[in-house]
């Protein structure tokens, strides 16, 4: 996992390596300062030797300046490396999500992906910065200060041998308790983002049903859960400071008592025991040792907080796309013919049953095919196998006489335009949205596609015409206008196969008929597959499929189905004569 995540350091590797080395230099200077102070007191101040006072004073100032320079350099490089690492990690995760197929995306909710790209990466960034600075500083300070303290007085170092293990055990218990809470908190963040996203996305429905209070309660409940968990964690971590203070003051009291006796007994002679300068140095080293241990505990807490986000981000990076290009892919689709050979499909291995069951179908290039069926009859599932949004579980789907798994995925999808049930427009002008179908499309080509989709008329009615700005999700255009813009966008690809997945449901019947007429006259060589709820939308199709429970239960043209299919006849009768009855 670490190797996969650290791959995102890349061009910031040098800064990430230099920062710890500069931190070691800072620690070395800080540990040297008490030794210089010891010599200043014992060899300069106590005997009144001003030469030594000046020498050691200048050395002390030099050590302090070097420590400052090393510290600033380390902090700057660590910040540079950590922010660069988080930027690359976000980019890598976002790029990975773009490679996902529908089956991969089904594993992650939108709110979860957003949380991983924002909150989780921010926590990893703090943990990474802590690692290359404090995770180096604290152990080095602990080791070097202990060595110097032992050099001054091995007898007083026994105090550390008693206090440090007790303090370490106490801090370890706190860390283990906090880790469980933070693991739970980051999962709750997903719920919080989901509530916010759902509310903002459906704000019109919320207001029309006057359910603002319910949505506020939902947000308050989830936000309250995060608050309670963080309060619980902070209460536990609050024991960190008093535990640390107790250890520090205990050591200082014991060392003061024992050290003073040693200084008096030795007559301030280092060779006999301990000097005044040595005792002062011991006080400093005691503070450095215990504070470094406290900071080390905070490092563990930060790494504990980063551990769950690291796992969640790794899940995104480690997710392998379900669909892959073959070794030698076919780059061009010959025509718009489609064949289903004994095709069965289920969305996951754990699914209780197939969504499609042994479908056999031949569609000649240039045909117009209509698909009717009730909700849940797998109409959309059937057409999603054509551009290889999913792979068939059994059997094969062929386009242009070749199995779709033989094609380069981009080449196949460029030859198939699909207007989904949920029409999506992106924030930007109408021209920018249309050019999703063809980046190089001219103004004339866009106008022609919009005329085919019966969109040019309402576009020309806007003050800015094709430069009209579309809000996020197309919120400033009607449902029917959104559908027609999406159809025009699909037509700009000049596809060999055009799939309309119930994409004229918000369009009036007259406009629907005009769109279908334009298709027949302007793009006769394009295979057109139309999923609809209205019989009128598919009545003139060359082939009409009636689906039920994942099976094609009837097929033929309108006249044939009226004679042979009870289901089709029932649908037709209910839509044309139901009002009279």
C-alpha positions in Angstrom: 0.0 0.0 0.0 2.7 2.5 1.0 4.7 1.8 -2.2 1.5 2.5 -4.3 0.8 5.8 -2.5 4.4 7.0 -2.4 4.6 6.6 -6.1 2.8 10.0 -6.2 5.8 11.8 -4.6 7.6 11.7 -8.0 9.2 15.1 -8.8 9.1 16.1 -5.1 11.3 13.1 -4.0 14.4 15.3 -3.6 12.6 17.7 -1.3 11.2 14.8 0.7 14.7 13.3 1.1 16.5 16.6 2.0 14.0 17.7 4.6 14.8 14.8 7.0 18.6 15.5 6.6 18.1 19.2 7.5 16.0 18.1 10.4 18.8 15.9 11.7 21.1 18.9 11.4 18.7 21.0 13.5 18.5 18.2 16.2 22.3 18.0 16.3 22.6 21.7 16.9 19.9 21.7 19.6 21.5 18.8 21.4 24.9 20.5 21.2 23.6 23.7 22.8 23.3 22.2 26.4 26.9 20.9 26.1 28.1 24.4 25.2 26.1 25.8 28.1 27.8 23.3 30.4 31.3 24.4 29.4 30.2 28.1 29.6 29.1 27.6 33.2 31.8 25.3 34.4 34.8 26.8 32.5 33.8 30.4 32.1 31.2 31.8 34.5 32.2 29.8 37.6 36.0 30.5 37.5 35.3 34.0 36.0 37.3 33.3 32.8 35.9 35.9 30.3 37.8 34.5 27.4 36.0 31.2 27.7 32.7 33.1 28.2 33.2 34.9 24.9 34.3 31.8 23.0 31.5 29.6 24.3 29.0 32.4 23.9 29.9 32.9 20.2 29.7 29.1 19.7 26.3 29.1 21.4 25.0 31.8 19.1 26.4 30.0 16.1 24.7 26.7 17.1 21.4 28.6 17.6 21.6 30.2 14.1 22.5 27.0 12.5 19.6 25.3 14.2 17.3 28.0 13.0 18.5 27.7 9.4 18.3 23.9 9.4 14.8 24.1 10.9 13.5 26.7 8.4 14.9 24.8 5.5 13.5 21.5 6.7 10.0 23.1 7.2 10.0 24.7 3.8 11.1 21.6 2.0 8.6 19.4 4.0 5.7 21.7 3.1 6.8 21.8 -0.6 7.0 18.0 -0.7 3.8 17.3 1.2 1.7 19.7 -0.8 3.2 18.4 -4.1 2.6 14.8 -2.9 -1.1 15.6 -2.2 -1.6 17.3 -5.5 -0.1 14.3 -7.4 -2.2 11.9 -5.3 -5.4 13.7 -6.1 -4.4 13.7 -9.8 -3.6 10.0 -9.8 -6.8 9.1 -8.0 -9.0 11.3 -10.3 -7.2 9.9 -13.4 -7.8 6.4 -12.1 -11.5 7.1 -11.6 -11.7 8.3 -15.2 -10.4 4.8 -16.3 -13.1 3.0 -14.4 -15.9 1.3 -16.1 -19.5 1.2 -14.9 -18.9 -2.0 -12.9 -16.0 -0.3 -11.1 -17.9 2.9 -10.4 -20.7 0.8 -9.0 -18.4 -0.2 -6.1 -17.9 3.4 -4.9 -20.6 6.0 -4.1 -20.1 9.6 -5.5 -19.9 11.0 -2.0 -17.2 8.4 -1.0 -15.0 9.4 -4.0 -15.4 13.1 -3.2 -14.4 12.4 0.5 -11.4 10.4 -0.6 -10.2 13.1 -3.0 -10.6 15.9 -0.4 -10.7 15.1 3.3 -8.7 11.8 3.0 -6.0 13.3 0.9 -5.7 16.3 3.3 -5.2 13.9 6.2 -2.6 11.9 4.3 -0.8 15.2 3.4 -0.5 16.1 7.2 0.6 12.6 8.0 3.3 12.7 5.2 4.6 16.0 6.4 4.7 14.8 9.9 6.6 11.7 8.8 9.4 13.5 7.0 9.8 16.0 9.8 8.6 15.1 13.3 9.0 11.3 12.7 12.7 12.0 12.1 13.1 14.7 14.7 11.6 12.9 17.7 13.6 9.6 17.6 16.8 11.5 16.8 16.3 13.9 19.6 15.4 11.1 22.0 18.5 9.1 21.1 21.0 11.9 21.0 19.7 13.6 24.2 19.8 10.3 26.0 23.4 9.7 24.9 24.5 13.1 26.1 22.7 12.8 29.3 24.4 9.4 29.9 27.8 11.0 29.2 27.2 13.7 31.8 25.8 11.4 34.6 25.1 7.6 34.1 23.7 7.4 37.6 21.0 10.1 36.9 20.0 8.3 33.7 18.4 5.6 35.8 15.5 8.0 36.3 14.8 7.8 32.5 14.9 4.0 32.6 12.0 4.1 35.1 9.9 7.0 33.7 10.2 6.5 30.0 8.7 2.9 29.7 5.7 4.0 31.9 5.1 7.0 29.8 5.4 5.1 26.6 2.9 2.5 27.8 0.4 5.2 28.7 0.7 6.9 25.4 0.4 3.6 23.5 -2.9 2.9 25.3 -4.2 6.3 24.3 -3.2 5.8 20.7 -5.0 2.5 20.4 -8.2 3.9 21.9 -8.2 6.9 19.5 -7.5 4.8 16.4 -10.8 3.0 16.5 -12.7 6.3 16.8 -10.9 8.0 13.8 -11.5 4.9 11.6 -15.3 5.3 12.3 -15.2 9.1 11.7 -14.0 8.9 8.2 -16.8 6.5 7.2 -19.2 9.0 8.7 -17.7 11.7 6.5 -19.0 9.7 3.5 -22.5 9.9 4.9 -22.2 13.6 5.5 -21.1 14.3 1.9 -23.9 12.0 0.7 -26.5 14.0 2.6 -25.2 17.3 1.3 -24.9 16.2 -2.3 -28.4 14.6 -2.3 -30.0 17.7 -0.8 -28.3 20.2 -3.1 -29.0 18.0 -6.2 -32.7 17.6 -5.3 -33.2 21.1 -3.7 -36.2 21.8 -6.0 -37.9 18.6 -4.8 -37.1 19.4 -1.2 -38.6 22.9 -1.5 -41.7 21.8 -3.5 -42.5 19.3 -0.8 -41.5 21.7 2.0 -39.1 19.1 3.5 -36.3 21.5 4.6 -36.8 20.6 8.2 -36.3 16.9 7.4 -33.2 17.5 5.4 -31.8 19.8 8.2 -32.4 17.0 10.7 -30.7 14.5 8.5 -27.6 16.8 8.2 -27.7 17.5 12.0 -27.8 13.8 12.9 -24.8 12.9 10.7 -22.9 16.1 11.7 -23.7 15.3 15.4 -22.2 11.8 15.0 -18.9 13.3 13.7 -19.0 15.9 16.6 -19.5 13.2 19.2 -16.7 11.0 17.8 -14.3 13.9 17.7 -15.2 15.0 21.3 -14.7 11.4 22.4 -11.3 11.3 20.8 -10.3 14.7 22.2 -11.3 13.6 25.7 -9.0 10.7 25.4 -6.2 12.7 23.9 -6.6 15.3 26.7 -4.9 12.8 29.0 -1.8 13.2 26.9 -0.7 16.6 28.3 -1.2 15.9 32.0 0.5 12.5 31.6 3.4 14.2 29.9 3.6 17.0 32.5 3.6 14.5 35.3 6.5 12.7 33.7 8.5 15.9 33.1 8.0 17.3 36.6 8.7 13.9 38.2 12.0 13.7 36.3 13.0 17.3 37.1 12.2 16.9 40.8 14.2 13.6 41.1 17.1 14.9 39.0 17.2 18.1 41.0 17.3 16.3 44.3 19.8 13.6 43.3 21.8 16.0 41.1 22.2 18.6 43.8 23.5 15.9 46.2 26.0 14.8 43.6 27.2 18.4 42.9 27.7 19.0 46.7 29.3 15.6 47.2 31.8 16.1 44.3 32.6 19.7 45.1 31.5 20.8 41.7 34.2 18.6 40.2 33.2 16.7 37.0 35.9 14.0 37.6 34.4 13.4 41.1 30.7 13.3 40.1 28.7 16.2 38.7 29.1 20.0 38.1 26.7 22.9 38.2 26.9 23.2 34.4 26.3 19.5 34.0 23.2 19.6 36.2 21.8 22.5 34.1 22.5 20.4 31.0 20.7 17.5 32.5 17.6 19.6 33.1 17.7 20.6 29.4 18.2 17.1 28.2 15.4 15.9 30.4 13.0 18.4 28.8 14.2 17.4 25.3 13.9 13.7 25.9 10.4 13.9 27.4 9.1 16.5 24.9 10.4 14.4 22.0 8.6 11.4 23.4 5.4 13.5 23.7 5.8 14.7 20.1 6.4 11.1 19.0 3.1 10.2 20.5 1.5 13.0 18.5 3.2 11.6 15.4 1.6 8.2 16.1 -1.8 10.0 16.5 -1.4 11.8 13.2 -0.4 8.5 11.5 -3.3 6.8 13.1 -5.6 9.5 11.7 -3.9 9.0 8.3 -4.1 5.2 8.3 -7.8 4.9 7.4 -7.6 7.6 4.7 -4.5 5.8 3.2 -6.4 2.6 3.0 -9.4 4.3 1.3 -7.2 6.1 -1.2 -5.3 2.9 -1.9 -8.6 1.2 -2.7 -9.1 3.8 -5.5 -5.6 3.4 -6.9 -5.6 -0.4 -6.6 -9.0 -0.8 -8.3 -8.4 -2.4 -11.7 -10.7 -1.4 -14.6 -12.9 -4.3 -15.5 -12.6 -3.8 -19.2 -9.3 -3.9 -21.1 -8.2 -3.5 -24.6 -7.0 -6.6 -26.4 -3.3 -6.9 -27.3 -3.9 -6.1 -31.0 -7.2 -4.2 -31.0 -9.2 -3.4 -34.1 -9.2 0.3 -34.7 -12.1 0.7 -37.1 -15.8 -0.4 -37.0 -16.9 -1.6 -40.4 -20.6 -0.8 -40.2 -23.5 -0.5 -37.8 -24.7 -4.1 -37.7 -25.3 -5.6 -34.2 -25.5 -9.2 -33.2 -26.3 -10.8 -29.8 -25.3 -14.4 -29.7 -26.8 -16.3 -26.8 -26.0 -13.4 -24.5 -26.5 -13.5 -20.7 -25.5 -10.8 -18.3 -25.4 -10.2 -14.5 -24.1 -7.0 -12.8 -21.9 -8.9 -10.3 -20.9 -12.3 -9.3 -23.0 -12.0 -6.1 -26.2 -11.1 -8.1 -28.9 -13.8 -7.4 -29.9 -14.0 -11.1 -29.1 -12.7 -14.6 -30.3 -9.4 -15.8 -30.3 -10.7 -19.4 -31.0 -14.4 -20.2 -29.8 -16.0 -23.5 -30.6 -13.1 -25.8 -30.2 -13.7 -29.6 -30.7 -10.8 -31.9 -29.5 -9.6 -35.3 -29.7 -5.9 -36.3 -28.7 -5.0 -39.9 -26.7 -1.9 -40.5 -29.0 1.1 -41.1 -32.1 -0.4 -39.4 -34.3 1.4 -37.0 -35.0 -0.7 -34.0 -37.5 0.1 -31.3 -37.5 -1.5 -27.8 -40.5 -1.6 -25.5 -40.9 -3.1 -22.1 -41.9 -2.4 -18.5 -39.7 -1.0 -15.8 -36.9 -3.4 -14.9 -37.2 -5.4 -18.1 -33.4 -4.8 -18.8 -33.9 -2.6 -21.9 -31.1 -0.2 -20.9 -28.9 -3.2 -19.9 -29.3 -4.6 -23.4 -28.1 -1.5 -25.2 -25.2 -0.8 -22.7 -23.5 -4.0 -23.9 -23.2 -2.6 -27.5 -20.6 0.2 -26.7 -19.1 -2.2 -24.1 -20.0 -0.2 -21.0 -20.3 -3.7 -19.6 -19.1 -7.0 -20.9 -21.5 -9.9 -21.4 -21.2 -12.6 -18.8 -22.0 -15.3 -21.3 -22.1 -15.3 -25.1 -20.9 -12.5 -27.3 -22.0 -9.1 -28.7 -20.8 -8.2 -32.2 -20.7 -4.8 -33.9 -19.7 -4.6 -37.5 -19.3 -8.4 -37.6 -16.7 -8.5 -34.8 -16.9 -9.2 -31.1 -16.8 -5.9 -29.2 -14.0 -7.3 -27.1 -11.7 -7.3 -30.2 -12.1 -3.5 -30.7 -10.1 -0.7 -29.2 -12.5 0.7 -26.6 -12.2 4.3 -27.7 -12.6 3.4 -31.4 -15.8 1.4 -30.5 -17.3 4.1 -28.4 -16.5 6.7 -31.0 -18.6 4.7 -33.4 -21.6 4.4 -31.0 -23.4 7.5 -29.8 -25.6 6.9 -26.7 -28.1 9.3 -25.2 -28.7 7.9 -21.7 -31.9 8.1 -19.7 -30.3 10.6 -17.3 -29.3 13.4 -19.6 -26.2 15.3 -18.4 -25.1 18.7 -19.5 -22.0 20.3 -18.1 -21.5 23.9 -17.0 -20.4 25.9 -20.0 -21.9 27.4 -23.2 -24.2 25.4 -25.5 -21.3 25.2 -28.0 -18.9 23.8 -25.4 -21.5 21.1 -24.5 -22.1 20.2 -28.2 -18.4 19.9 -28.9 -18.3 17.0 -26.4 -19.6 15.0 -29.4 -16.9 16.4 -31.7 -14.2 18.8 -30.5 -13.5 20.0 -34.1 -17.1 20.6 -35.1 -17.8 23.8 -37.0 -20.6 26.1 -36.3 -22.4 24.9 -39.4 -22.2 21.3 -38.2 -23.5 22.2 -34.8 -26.5 24.0 -36.3 -27.2 21.1 -38.6 -27.1 18.6 -35.7 -29.4 20.9 -33.6 -31.8 21.1 -36.5 -32.0 17.3 -36.7 -32.7 17.2 -32.9 -35.2 20.1 -33.2 -33.0 22.1 -30.8 -32.0 25.0 -33.1 -35.4 26.8 -32.8 -35.2 27.2 -29.0 -31.5 27.9 -29.1 -32.0 30.8 -31.5 -34.6 32.2 -29.1 -32.0 32.7 -26.4 -30.4 36.2 -26.3 -26.9 34.7 -26.7 -27.9 31.9 -29.0 -25.3 29.1 -29.1 -23.1 31.1 -26.6 -25.8 30.8 -23.9 -24.3 29.6 -20.7 -25.6 26.3 -19.3 -25.6 26.0 -15.5 -24.3 22.9 -13.8 -26.5 19.9 -14.7 -28.4 22.0 -17.2 -30.6 23.5 -14.5 -31.5 26.6 -16.6 -33.1 24.7 -19.4 -36.2 22.5 -19.4 -36.1 18.7 -19.5 -37.2 18.5 -23.2 -34.5 21.1 -24.2 -31.9 19.2 -22.3 -32.9 16.0 -24.1 -32.7 17.6 -27.5 -29.3 19.2 -26.8 -28.0 15.7 -25.7 -29.3 14.2 -29.0 -27.6 16.9 -31.0 -24.4 16.3 -29.1 -24.6 12.6 -29.9 -25.3 13.3 -33.6 -22.2 15.4 -33.9 -20.1 12.2 -33.5 -21.5 11.0 -36.8 -21.9 7.6 -35.3 -22.5 4.3 -37.1 -24.9 3.3 -34.3 -27.2 5.8 -32.5 -28.9 4.7 -29.2 -31.6 6.7 -27.7 -32.4 5.3 -24.2 -35.9 6.8 -23.5 -34.3 10.2 -24.4 -37.4 11.8 -25.9 -39.7 11.2 -22.9 -39.8 14.9 -22.0 -40.5 15.9 -25.6 -44.0 16.4 -27.0 -45.3 13.9 -29.5 -45.1 16.3 -32.4 -41.4 17.1 -31.8 -40.7 13.5 -31.2 -42.2 12.7 -34.7 -40.1 15.5 -36.3 -36.9 14.1 -34.7 -37.7 10.6 -36.0 -38.5 11.9 -39.5 -35.2 13.8 -39.6 -33.4 10.6 -38.6 -35.0 8.7 -41.5 -34.2 11.4 -44.1 -30.8 12.7 -42.9 -29.0 9.6 -41.4 -30.4 6.6 -43.2 -27.2 4.6 -43.0 -26.9 5.0 -39.2 -28.3 2.1 -37.1 -30.9 3.6 -34.8 -31.9 1.9 -31.6 -34.8 3.7 -29.7 -35.9 2.7 -26.2 -39.3 4.3 -25.5 -42.4 4.1 -23.3 -44.7 5.3 -26.1 -45.7 3.0 -28.9 -45.8 6.0 -31.2 -42.1 6.6 -30.8 -41.2 3.1 -32.3 -44.3 2.3 -34.4 -42.5 3.0 -37.7 -39.4 1.1 -36.7 -38.1 -1.7 -39.0 -37.9 -4.0 -36.0 -39.6 -3.7 -32.6 -38.5 -5.7 -29.6 -40.7 -6.4 -26.6 -38.8 -7.2 -23.5 -39.9 -8.7 -20.2 -37.8 -9.8 -17.2 -34.5 -9.8 -19.2 -35.9 -11.7 -22.2 -37.0 -10.7 -25.7 -40.5 -12.1 -25.6 -41.6 -10.8 -29.0 -40.1 -9.1 -32.1 -41.3 -7.9 -35.5 -42.7 -4.8 -37.1 -45.9 -3.1 -35.8 -48.3 -5.1 -37.9 -46.7 -8.4 -37.0 -46.7 -7.6 -33.3 -50.3 -6.5 -33.3 -51.2 -10.0 -34.6 -48.8 -12.1 -32.6 -48.0 -10.4 -29.3 -50.6 -9.9 -26.5 -48.2 -7.7 -24.5 -47.6 -5.4 -27.4 -51.2 -5.2 -28.3 -52.1 -4.5 -24.7 -49.6 -1.6 -24.6 -50.8 -0.2 -27.9 -54.5 -0.4 -26.8 -53.9 1.2 -23.4 -52.0 4.1 -25.0 -54.4 4.7 -28.0 -57.9 3.7 -26.7 -57.5 3.7 -22.9 -59.0 7.1 -22.6 -62.2 6.1 -24.4 -62.7 3.0 -22.3 
